Each structure stands twice: as C-alpha cells, then as structure tokens.
Amino acid sequence: MQLAGKVALITGAGSGIAKATAKLFAKQGAKVAALGRTKEELEDTVAEIQNDNGEAIPLVADISHPEEMQQVTQQIVDKWGRLDIVFANAGINGVWAPIEELAPEEWDKTINVNLKGTFLTVKYAVPYLKKQGGSVIITSSVNGTRIFSNTGATAYSCTKAAQVAFTKMVALELAKHRIRVNVICPGAIETNINESTQRRDLESVQEPVEFPEGHIPLTDGKPGTSEQVAQLVLFLASDASSHITGTEVWIDGGESLLKA
Ligand SMILES: NC(=O)c1ccc[n+]([C@@H]2O[C@H](COP(=O)([O-])OP(=O)(O)OC[C@H]3O[C@@H](n4cnc5c(N)ncnc54)[C@H](O)[C@@H]3O)[C@@H](O)[C@H]2O)c1
C-alpha cells in the first residue's frame, strides 16, 4: 500500500489516464476525490473503486472556474481533513486549425481549460498541501515539449509547454514546504481525448511528412495505455520518488525521439 492514509485530488477522473490513476491510487490505499464536469461521467470511476472496497467521492466542477475549484477543494478537506496528492490532469485538445482560422475564443477556451485550469487546481490545493507536504503531478504532453510537427495544434501545444514552466516555477516556490511538483509528458495513449478535438483545414498547413511504419519504436506503433501512465503517476505521487521535484518525464515509447 504505497498511498495508505493519503488523500488525492484527481481531475478528469471520468475517463482515460485519470480514471486509471484513480483506480490504481485507491488500490494503493488512497482516498480519491474524483473530479469531472458532470456527475454522470464520474459514476463508473467511483462505483468501480467502491466495489473494490476503496474510498472515493465524486466532485463536479469545471477546472477553469475559480469559485467551483475553490469550493470542491474545501469539500475534500471537509470530508477527509487533509489533502496530500494532486493530479492536475484534465484537459482538452480543443480546436486544431491554421492560425488565420483559429478564432480568439477558440484559443481562449484551450488556454482556459488546460493552463488556467492547471493553475486553479494547484492554487486552491496549496494551503492544504503545505500542512504536511505533498506531491503534485501535472499532465503535459509530447506536443509542445518535444514534438512540434502537429501543425495547427498551436493553442494546445502552448498550454502543454507552459505547464512545464509552471511545474518548475512552482516546484522551487513550494520546495520548502516539502511539496514536490512534477510533470508527465505522454505520447499517444489510447483514451477519449480525440472526442475533445476539432480539426479544421489542417491539410493546408501540415507538412506532408511520412514517418516510418511503427512510429512508436518501443511498441511497433501501438499506443500506450492509461494503466501504463497511471504507474508513472503512482511513482511520482509516492515516497518512492521523494527526492524528485521540478522535472518532466516523457512516457511515449520513444515516439518523440523519432517524431519531432
Ligand atoms: N491521450 C493522449 O494521447 C494524450 C497524450 C498527451 C497528453 N494527454 C493529456 O492527458 C490528459 C488526460 O487526457 P486523456 O487522454 O485521459 O483524455 P480524456 O478525454 O479521456 O480525459 C480528459 C478528461 O478531462 C475532463 N475535462 C475536460 N475539460 C474539463 C474541465 N473544464 N473541467 C473538468 N474536467 C474536464 C474530461 O471530461 C475527461 O474526463 C490531458 O491533459 C491531455 O492533454 C493525452
């Protein structure tokens, strides 16, 4: 039980990477506050944890809304009296389009969810993390950190690059409170993320590059799984990584070494 007695906030917990992480954290003894946009999308995650004798509560909030985030963070502490781990993971791909076609409000939406949402998730948790120390893990991407050939995914990539800078700034600021802050950069992972992507007219701007068959070297092209990413998040959340802070870890089967 690597997380016995710990309380964890996990955003985007209704699906994908965060759902797998929520289940793994609960198996490792953590009490899980599973945050998502609707109660319905969290039902399965919470039920699966409870059926496995784990502890979880659903929290409904939009990570880009300050009042909602402040309120749900308070709810966690009211329920369990502490907060030790924050997995700031919820995000969207948003609109991928040529810069001339990308509307300012489309730009804002991606920045607000992915970057402001990360800021708010961490900001409201800090007063509680400070009480005993803790671990924050942020989900960035290979896009914006090692891969820049996804032309049109500009807003998305900017948010993912900024999350790395955010991690390093806050890691140093919070080190004296024994709060570690790290960032993971997944490559292609099989989840619902494509449902949050709107692609428009990308043919006109993308370079016609052809990568060799199996562009994920470690798996001959097969994407990673949410469960594999969850194992990395568990490591960064647990005391096994007690001297690691302010760093990024790529988890992509070598994809970003081949595609840049
Ligand atoms: N799947 C991939 O290939 C991949 C690669 C690199 C990075 N990522 C990153 O991983 C993270 C998780 O994505 P995923 O792949 O598990 O996809 P996903 O779509 O399955 O999960 C994202 C979750 O975030 C939630 N969410 C979105 N906007 C929200 C908001 N405003 N407030 C609260 N919740 C919100 C969604 O409802 C969903 O449950 C994202 O930050 C994404 O950018 C994914």
Ligand as a Chemical Component Dictionary entry (heavy atoms), coordinates in Angstrom:
data_LIG
# 
_chem_comp.id                   LIG 
_chem_comp.type                 NON-POLYMER 
_chem_comp.pdbx_formal_charge   0 
_chem_comp.three_letter_code    LIG 
# 
loop_
_chem_comp_atom.comp_id 
_chem_comp_atom.atom_id 
_chem_comp_atom.alt_atom_id 
_chem_comp_atom.type_symbol 
_chem_comp_atom.charge 
_chem_comp_atom.model_Cartn_x 
_chem_comp_atom.model_Cartn_y 
_chem_comp_atom.model_Cartn_z 
_chem_comp_atom.pdbx_ordinal 
LIG N1  N1  N 0  -4.367  10.538 -24.803 1  
LIG C1  C1  C 0  -3.253  11.027 -25.272 2  
LIG O1  O1  O 0  -2.745  10.554 -26.302 3  
LIG C2  C2  C 0  -2.558  12.155 -24.541 4  
LIG C3  C3  C 0  -1.270  12.491 -24.935 5  
LIG C4  C4  C 0  -0.624  13.526 -24.283 6  
LIG C5  C5  C 0  -1.258  14.215 -23.277 7  
LIG N2  N2  N 1  -2.518  13.891 -22.924 8  
LIG C6  C6  C 0  -3.137  14.666 -21.846 9  
LIG O2  O2  O 0  -3.672  13.793 -20.897 10 
LIG C7  C7  C 0  -4.690  14.444 -20.158 11 
LIG C8  C8  C 0  -5.859  13.492 -19.975 12 
LIG O3  O3  O 0  -6.419  13.198 -21.205 13 
LIG P1  P1  P 0  -6.906  11.737 -21.646 14 
LIG O4  O4  O 0  -6.059  11.314 -22.774 15 
LIG O5  O5  O -1 -7.060  10.859 -20.470 16 
LIG O6  O6  O 0  -8.313  12.109 -22.312 17 
LIG P2  P2  P 0  -9.832  12.069 -21.831 18 
LIG O7  O7  O 0  -10.556 12.953 -22.766 19 
LIG O8  O8  O 0  -10.249 10.645 -21.699 20 
LIG O9  O9  O 0  -9.775  12.704 -20.382 21 
LIG C9  C9  C 0  -9.819  14.078 -20.127 22 
LIG C10 C10 C 0  -10.800 14.311 -19.002 23 
LIG O10 O10 O 0  -10.790 15.697 -18.643 24 
LIG C11 C11 C 0  -12.125 16.120 -18.428 25 
LIG N3  N3  N 0  -12.240 17.569 -18.636 26 
LIG C12 C12 C 0  -12.083 18.252 -19.785 27 
LIG N4  N4  N 0  -12.300 19.559 -19.598 28 
LIG C13 C13 C 0  -12.612 19.712 -18.283 29 
LIG C14 C14 C 0  -12.950 20.831 -17.473 30 
LIG N5  N5  N 0  -13.021 22.047 -17.990 31 
LIG N6  N6  N 0  -13.195 20.622 -16.163 32 
LIG C15 C15 C 0  -13.132 19.369 -15.625 33 
LIG N7  N7  N 0  -12.824 18.278 -16.350 34 
LIG C16 C16 C 0  -12.576 18.441 -17.661 35 
LIG C17 C17 C 0  -12.916 15.325 -19.455 36 
LIG O11 O11 O 0  -14.288 15.282 -19.117 37 
LIG C18 C18 C 0  -12.231 13.966 -19.397 38 
LIG O12 O12 O 0  -12.787 13.142 -18.392 39 
LIG C19 C19 C 0  -4.983  15.739 -20.903 40 
LIG O13 O13 O 0  -4.393  16.815 -20.224 41 
LIG C20 C20 C 0  -4.303  15.536 -22.243 42 
LIG O14 O14 O 0  -3.891  16.730 -22.837 43 
LIG C21 C21 C 0  -3.186  12.875 -23.525 44 
# 
loop_
_chem_comp_bond.comp_id 
_chem_comp_bond.atom_id_1 
_chem_comp_bond.atom_id_2 
_chem_comp_bond.value_order 
_chem_comp_bond.pdbx_ordinal 
LIG N1  C1  SING 1  
LIG C1  O1  DOUB 2  
LIG C1  C2  SING 3  
LIG C2  C3  SING 4  
LIG C2  C21 DOUB 5  
LIG C3  C4  DOUB 6  
LIG C4  C5  SING 7  
LIG C5  N2  DOUB 8  
LIG N2  C6  SING 9  
LIG N2  C21 SING 10 
LIG C6  O2  SING 11 
LIG C6  C20 SING 12 
LIG O2  C7  SING 13 
LIG C7  C8  SING 14 
LIG C7  C19 SING 15 
LIG C8  O3  SING 16 
LIG O3  P1  SING 17 
LIG P1  O4  DOUB 18 
LIG P1  O5  SING 19 
LIG P1  O6  SING 20 
LIG O6  P2  SING 21 
LIG P2  O7  DOUB 22 
LIG P2  O8  SING 23 
LIG P2  O9  SING 24 
LIG O9  C9  SING 25 
LIG C9  C10 SING 26 
LIG C10 O10 SING 27 
LIG C10 C18 SING 28 
LIG O10 C11 SING 29 
LIG C11 N3  SING 30 
LIG C11 C17 SING 31 
LIG N3  C12 SING 32 
LIG N3  C16 SING 33 
LIG C12 N4  DOUB 34 
LIG N4  C13 SING 35 
LIG C13 C14 SING 36 
LIG C13 C16 DOUB 37 
LIG C14 N5  SING 38 
LIG C14 N6  DOUB 39 
LIG N6  C15 SING 40 
LIG C15 N7  DOUB 41 
LIG N7  C16 SING 42 
LIG C17 O11 SING 43 
LIG C17 C18 SING 44 
LIG C18 O12 SING 45 
LIG C19 O13 SING 46 
LIG C19 C20 SING 47 
LIG C20 O14 SING 48 
# 
